[in-house]
Amino acid sequence: MEKLKVAVIGCGSIAQYRHLPEYKMNKHVELVAVCDINEERANKVASEYGVKAYTSYEELLASGTVDAVSVCTPNYLHAPISVVALNSGVHVLCEKPMATSKESAEAMIEAAKTNDKKLMIAHNQRFVASHQKARQLIENGEVGRIYSFRTAFGHGGPEGWSVDGKDSWFFRKEEAFIGAMGDLGVHKTDLLRYILGEEIVEVGAFVETTAKDFGDVDDNAVCVLKTESGIVGTLAASWAYTSKEDNSTIIYGEKAILRLEDDPNHSLVVQYATGEVVKYELGKIQSNDDGGQSNSHVVEKFVDAIINDTETPVSGEEGFKSLAVILAALESSETKQIKQV
């Protein structure tokens, strides 16, 4: 079978650590190009992978040389580039958050439908083994009725991860639009929707800029969320967890408590109401730390969906629903009111 010709637009850290290596190790893919407005960076990455370098995504997409692209640019460019790519007849894997407004997210979904192309949003938390097991236990009724949850995603901030450090676009509101909530919080809204199997319908939030005096986006947020069946819980997103990353979720149910990525040795611990405790070792979660998973499964799932002509596991519509929760949280923080999603 002919290989899928793929390009990566945006050559920052997420491209260098996730997308490019994962495309390279996929037997169905031929990497053909990279694109970045920083010509030196584009050339360096292109040389490393033996592909063509572009500084203009319009030129790349007009070349007709690619079947699919990853969009790994600053947040404000996600939707515009994705729409142009889809309208060029190219499949799109877009980093999160998929867009900076509901309108631009809807434009992406519409472009995918109109052109009959795949659109996938890079929410990798769904593919973590412990999260998949938790969803299964809830679906099977082993946890009983769910009463509450708490989830957190925090680390020391993008300055330790981004290729540009403190000068990164992550800290500039005009390019990022949203800080820790867009970087980390949106992953957790997507995860909660996936694990619980229902939508979040109301949000109350405090979204603050307290830890990064060199940026003008949020770096600490705490939200109270309510689902359609009345489950209530909290979500924290932070760039101020300076000693160790926290990517944990706890689900409180009628028959059991599920502790996900909360124990250093066991990715899932189930504490049953009977007193029984079951511990699962399901492999480490994807992480920037040494020893984390090297395959996020996002690229693999995207490529499989194109090859087999199936729905992507995190469609534009799914990405939109997770984004909508974050947008409601921002609105709640600004108005000091509970907001409908």
C-alpha positions as CSV (number, residue, x, y, z in Angstrom):
1,M,0.0,0.0,0.0
2,E,1.2,3.5,-0.8
3,K,2.3,5.4,2.3
4,L,0.5,8.5,3.6
5,K,2.4,11.6,2.8
6,V,2.5,13.8,5.9
7,A,3.7,17.3,6.9
8,V,4.0,19.0,10.3
9,I,3.1,22.7,10.5
10,G,4.8,24.3,13.5
11,C,8.2,22.9,14.6
12,G,8.1,23.7,18.3
13,S,8.3,21.2,21.2
14,I,5.1,19.4,20.7
15,A,6.1,18.7,17.1
16,Q,9.6,17.7,18.0
17,Y,8.7,15.5,21.0
18,R,5.4,14.0,19.9
19,H,4.2,14.4,16.3
20,L,7.5,14.0,14.3
21,P,8.9,11.0,16.2
22,E,5.5,9.2,16.2
23,Y,5.0,9.8,12.4
24,K,8.6,8.6,11.8
25,M,7.9,5.3,13.6
26,N,4.6,4.7,11.8
27,K,5.1,2.2,9.0
28,H,2.1,3.7,7.0
29,V,3.6,7.2,6.9
30,E,6.2,9.0,4.8
31,L,7.2,12.4,6.3
32,V,7.7,14.8,3.4
33,A,7.8,18.3,4.9
34,V,7.8,20.6,7.9
35,C,6.8,24.2,8.1
36,D,7.7,27.0,10.6
37,I,7.9,30.8,10.3
38,N,11.3,30.5,12.0
39,E,13.3,29.6,8.9
40,E,16.3,28.4,11.0
41,R,14.1,26.1,13.0
42,A,12.3,24.8,10.0
43,N,15.6,24.0,8.2
44,K,17.1,22.3,11.3
45,V,14.1,20.0,11.8
46,A,13.8,19.3,8.1
47,S,17.5,18.3,8.0
48,E,17.0,16.0,11.0
49,Y,14.2,14.2,9.3
50,G,15.4,14.4,5.7
51,V,12.3,16.3,4.5
52,K,11.6,19.6,2.7
53,A,11.4,22.9,4.8
54,Y,8.7,25.5,4.3
55,T,8.2,28.9,6.0
56,S,4.7,29.4,4.5
57,Y,1.9,26.9,5.3
58,E,0.0,28.3,2.3
59,E,2.8,27.3,0.0
60,L,3.1,23.9,1.6
61,L,-0.6,23.2,1.2
62,A,-0.7,24.6,-2.4
63,S,2.2,22.2,-3.3
64,G,-0.2,19.2,-3.5
65,T,2.5,17.0,-2.0
66,V,0.8,16.0,1.3
67,D,-2.2,13.9,2.2
68,A,-2.3,14.9,5.9
69,V,-0.9,17.5,8.3
70,S,-0.4,18.1,12.0
71,V,-1.1,21.6,13.1
72,C,1.3,22.3,16.0
73,T,1.2,26.1,15.9
74,P,0.3,28.7,18.5
75,N,-3.4,28.4,19.5
76,Y,-4.7,31.4,17.6
77,L,-3.5,29.8,14.3
78,H,-5.1,26.3,14.9
79,A,-8.4,27.1,13.2
80,P,-7.2,29.3,10.3
81,I,-4.6,26.8,9.2
82,S,-6.8,23.8,9.7
83,V,-9.6,25.3,7.6
84,V,-7.2,26.1,4.8
85,A,-5.7,22.6,5.0
86,L,-9.1,20.9,4.9
87,N,-10.2,23.1,2.0
88,S,-7.0,22.0,0.2
89,G,-8.2,18.4,0.5
90,V,-5.8,17.5,3.3
91,H,-6.6,15.5,6.5
92,V,-5.9,17.4,9.7
93,L,-4.6,16.4,13.2
94,C,-4.8,19.6,15.2
95,E,-3.3,20.3,18.6
96,K,-5.5,21.3,21.5
97,P,-7.3,23.6,22.2
98,M,-8.7,23.2,18.7
99,A,-9.7,26.8,18.5
100,T,-10.1,30.1,20.4
101,S,-13.8,30.4,19.9
102,K,-16.9,28.3,19.2
103,E,-17.3,30.0,15.8
104,S,-13.8,29.1,14.6
105,A,-14.2,25.5,16.0
106,E,-17.4,25.2,14.1
107,A,-15.7,26.4,10.9
108,M,-13.2,23.6,11.2
109,I,-15.9,21.0,11.7
110,E,-17.8,22.4,8.6
111,A,-14.6,22.4,6.5
112,A,-14.0,18.7,7.4
113,K,-17.5,17.8,6.4
114,T,-17.6,19.8,3.2
115,N,-14.4,18.3,2.0
116,D,-15.0,14.8,3.3
117,K,-11.6,14.9,5.2
118,K,-10.6,13.7,8.6
119,L,-10.3,16.1,11.5
120,M,-8.9,14.9,14.8
121,I,-8.0,16.9,17.9
122,A,-4.9,15.7,19.8
123,H,-6.5,14.9,23.2
124,N,-4.2,12.0,24.3
125,Q,-5.7,11.4,27.7
126,R,-8.3,9.1,26.2
127,F,-5.6,6.7,25.1
128,V,-4.0,6.3,28.6
129,A,-4.5,2.7,29.7
130,S,-5.6,3.6,33.3
131,H,-8.2,6.0,31.9
132,Q,-9.6,3.4,29.5
133,K,-9.8,0.8,32.3
134,A,-11.7,3.3,34.5
135,R,-14.2,4.0,31.7
136,Q,-14.7,0.3,31.3
137,L,-15.3,-0.2,35.1
138,I,-17.8,2.6,35.1
139,E,-19.6,1.3,32.0
140,N,-19.7,-2.2,33.5
141,G,-21.4,-0.9,36.7
142,E,-18.6,-1.9,39.0
143,V,-18.4,1.6,40.5
144,G,-22.1,2.0,40.7
145,R,-23.6,5.5,40.6
146,I,-20.9,8.2,40.4
147,Y,-21.3,10.9,43.0
148,S,-18.2,13.1,42.5
149,F,-14.7,13.5,41.1
150,R,-11.6,15.6,41.3
151,T,-9.0,16.0,38.6
152,A,-5.8,18.0,38.3
153,F,-3.2,18.7,35.7
154,G,-0.3,20.8,36.7
155,H,3.4,21.3,36.2
156,G,6.1,24.0,36.4
157,G,5.0,25.7,33.2
158,P,5.8,25.7,29.5
159,E,9.1,27.6,30.0
160,G,10.7,24.4,30.9
161,W,9.3,22.6,27.9
162,S,8.8,25.1,25.0
163,V,11.7,25.6,22.6
164,D,11.5,29.3,23.3
165,G,11.4,29.1,27.1
166,K,10.0,32.2,28.8
167,D,9.8,33.9,25.4
168,S,7.3,31.3,24.2
169,W,4.0,32.2,22.6
170,F,2.3,30.2,25.5
171,F,2.6,33.3,27.7
172,R,1.3,35.9,25.1
173,K,-2.4,36.3,25.2
174,E,-2.7,37.5,21.6
175,E,-1.2,34.2,20.4
176,A,-2.2,31.7,23.1
177,F,-5.6,33.3,23.9
178,I,-5.7,31.1,27.0
179,G,-3.0,29.7,29.3
180,A,-3.0,26.7,31.7
181,M,-6.7,26.2,31.0
182,G,-6.0,25.8,27.3
183,D,-2.8,23.9,27.7
184,L,-3.9,21.5,30.5
185,G,-7.5,22.1,31.6
186,V,-9.0,21.3,28.2
187,H,-7.2,17.8,28.3
188,K,-9.1,17.2,31.6
189,T,-12.5,18.3,30.4
190,D,-12.0,15.9,27.5
191,L,-10.9,13.1,29.9
192,L,-13.9,13.6,32.3
193,R,-16.4,13.5,29.4
194,Y,-14.7,10.3,28.1
195,I,-14.5,8.5,31.5
196,L,-17.9,9.5,32.8
197,G,-19.6,9.0,29.4
198,E,-21.7,12.2,29.8
199,E,-21.5,15.9,29.1
200,I,-20.6,18.7,31.4
201,V,-23.4,21.2,31.5
202,E,-22.5,23.8,34.1
203,V,-19.2,25.5,35.2
204,G,-18.1,27.8,38.0
205,A,-14.5,28.9,37.8
206,F,-11.7,31.0,39.3
207,V,-9.1,31.6,36.5
208,E,-6.1,33.6,37.7
209,T,-2.7,34.9,36.6
210,T,-0.5,34.6,39.7
211,A,2.7,32.6,39.1
212,K,4.2,33.9,35.8
213,D,4.8,37.6,36.0
214,F,6.3,37.5,32.5
215,G,3.1,36.4,30.9
216,D,-0.4,37.7,30.5
217,V,-2.4,34.5,30.4
218,D,-3.9,32.4,33.2
219,D,-1.6,30.1,35.0
220,N,-3.8,28.8,37.8
221,A,-7.4,27.8,37.6
222,V,-9.9,25.8,39.7
223,C,-13.3,24.9,38.3
224,V,-16.4,23.3,39.8
225,L,-18.2,21.2,37.1
226,K,-21.6,19.6,37.0
227,T,-22.6,16.9,34.5
228,E,-26.0,16.3,32.9
229,S,-26.9,13.6,35.5
230,G,-25.9,15.8,38.4
231,I,-22.3,14.6,39.2
232,V,-20.3,17.4,40.7
233,G,-16.5,17.7,41.0
234,T,-13.5,19.9,40.6
235,L,-10.9,20.5,38.0
236,A,-7.6,22.2,38.6
237,A,-5.1,23.4,35.9
238,S,-1.8,25.0,36.9
239,W,1.6,26.0,35.7
240,A,2.7,26.5,39.3
241,Y,3.3,22.9,40.4
242,T,7.0,23.4,40.6
243,S,8.4,20.2,42.2
244,K,6.4,17.5,40.4
245,E,3.8,17.1,37.7
246,D,0.3,16.1,38.8
247,N,-1.9,14.4,36.3
248,S,-4.3,12.6,38.6
249,T,-8.0,12.0,38.6
250,I,-10.2,10.5,41.4
251,I,-13.7,9.2,40.8
252,Y,-16.0,8.7,43.9
253,G,-18.7,6.2,43.2
254,E,-21.4,4.2,45.1
255,K,-19.4,1.0,45.1
256,A,-15.8,2.1,44.7
257,I,-13.3,4.9,44.5
258,L,-11.1,5.0,41.4
259,R,-7.7,6.6,41.8
260,L,-6.1,7.3,38.5
261,E,-2.4,8.2,38.1
262,D,-2.4,9.1,41.8
263,D,-0.1,6.4,43.1
264,P,3.6,6.3,42.0
265,N,3.6,2.6,41.3
266,H,0.1,1.8,40.3
267,S,-1.6,3.7,37.5
268,L,-5.1,2.7,38.8
269,V,-6.1,1.8,42.3
270,V,-9.7,0.7,43.0
271,Q,-10.9,1.0,46.6
272,Y,-14.1,-1.0,46.9
273,A,-16.7,-0.2,49.5
274,T,-16.3,-3.8,50.8
275,G,-12.7,-2.9,51.8
276,E,-11.1,-4.8,48.9
277,V,-8.3,-2.9,47.1
278,V,-7.3,-3.8,43.6
279,K,-4.1,-2.2,42.2
280,Y,-3.3,-2.1,38.4
281,E,0.1,-1.6,36.8
282,L,-0.9,-0.4,33.3
283,G,2.2,1.5,32.3
284,K,3.1,5.2,32.8
285,I,1.1,8.1,31.5
286,Q,2.5,10.3,28.7
287,S,4.8,12.8,30.4
288,N,7.6,15.2,29.7
289,D,9.5,13.5,32.5
290,D,12.0,10.7,31.9
291,G,10.3,7.3,31.8
292,G,7.0,8.6,30.5
293,Q,5.3,6.9,27.5
294,S,7.0,7.6,24.2
295,N,3.8,6.9,22.2
296,S,0.8,9.1,22.9
297,H,-1.2,7.0,20.3
298,V,-2.7,10.2,18.9
299,V,-0.7,10.0,15.6
300,E,-1.3,6.2,15.4
301,K,-5.1,6.6,15.8
302,F,-5.2,9.5,13.3
303,V,-3.3,7.5,10.6
304,D,-5.5,4.4,11.2
305,A,-8.7,6.5,10.7
306,I,-7.4,7.8,7.4
307,I,-6.2,4.4,6.1
308,N,-9.4,2.5,7.2
309,D,-11.7,5.5,6.4
310,T,-13.2,5.4,9.9
311,E,-14.3,8.2,12.3
312,T,-11.3,9.7,14.2
313,P,-11.6,8.8,18.0
314,V,-11.5,12.5,18.9
315,S,-13.4,14.2,16.2
316,G,-13.9,17.9,15.7
317,E,-17.3,17.6,17.4
318,E,-15.6,16.0,20.4
319,G,-12.9,18.6,20.5
320,F,-15.6,21.3,20.3
321,K,-17.5,19.9,23.4
322,S,-14.3,19.9,25.4
323,L,-13.4,23.4,24.3
324,A,-16.9,24.7,25.2
325,V,-16.4,23.8,28.8
326,I,-13.2,25.8,29.0
327,L,-14.8,28.8,27.3
328,A,-17.6,28.6,29.8
329,A,-15.0,28.5,32.6
330,L,-13.4,31.7,31.3
331,E,-16.8,33.4,31.1
332,S,-17.7,32.2,34.6
333,S,-14.4,33.7,36.0
334,E,-15.0,37.0,34.3
335,T,-18.7,37.4,35.3
336,K,-18.4,35.7,38.7
337,Q,-21.5,33.6,37.7
338,I,-22.2,29.9,37.1
339,K,-22.3,29.4,33.3
340,Q,-24.2,26.9,31.2
341,V,-21.9,25.0,28.7
